[in-house]
Amino acid sequence: MTVLANSPSGDSVVDRIVRLISAFPQDVSALQLSELAQRAGLPLTTTHRLVGQLAAHGLLEASPGGMVRPGLRLWELVNRTSPTLALRQAAMPFMEDIQQVLNQNVNLAVLDGWEALFVERLSRRGSVANRAQVAGRMPVHVSSAGLALMAHQEKAVQNDYLEQFADPAGKITTDAVRVLLGEAAHQGFAQLKGVVDPDTWGIAVPVLNRRKRAVASLGVVVPLREMRLQALVPALQTAARGIARQLADR
């Protein structure tokens, strides 16, 4: 069935609903209706109507003061049917072990387009800053998770990524990223020092399927002064193999 467009811009109703739900920024739980309309690029009247319809189904919540937030029904549906659910269930015991043994921040990510999408994170009290937020994204080239994931994809996927690559900050070239991917593929892990935060070091290893392609990455973020590569990498690789076995069994 085709969803017909009925707006001057040519957007379908589905297009506008997706823009509306996607307009909530990371770490912001609620927006004023007017700000939501502005971020979604929709007229205020259209936003008001769609928010009312979505709120009736529990997908959004609208307060009398004009604040709008994602609804519990949306969270329920996403967590019930998410393709990452099995991955998170398989990985959690191993992530907890890593955190207990290494006493470091631990994260789990998947590749989505040219970004690492973080689907789980465990942090310790008093730990270093960890920008890897659950449901947050980072470009492949600025995260060890992203490099570990991309380094273990099909060559065609890597070539497509490198062909379109451009660093908005202008700090890294395509050739430099190609070298980082080659090192990660050869070593079996990726590492980045002080890229996101100057005082931290990110280490990540791939979780490989039977075709030796990365379906996820398991990583830690540690203070530079606590960097122990010879201890971190084997522990992460052992955990990653355990996660892969759990996924294969399921």
Secondary structure as UniProt FT lines:
FT   TURN            8..9
FT   HELIX           13..22
FT   TURN            26..27
FT   STRAND          31..32
FT   HELIX           33..40
FT   HELIX           44..56
FT   TURN            57..58
FT   STRAND          60..62
FT   TURN            64..65
FT   STRAND          67..70
FT   HELIX           72..81
FT   TURN            83..84
FT   HELIX           85..102
FT   STRAND          105..112
FT   TURN            113..114
FT   STRAND          115..122
FT   TURN            125..126
FT   TURN            134..135
FT   STRAND          137..139
FT   HELIX           140..142
FT   HELIX           144..150
FT   TURN            151..152
FT   HELIX           155..164
FT   TURN            168..169
FT   HELIX           174..187
FT   STRAND          190..193
FT   TURN            198..199
FT   STRAND          200..208
FT   TURN            210..211
FT   STRAND          214..223
FT   HELIX           224..226
FT   HELIX           229..249
//
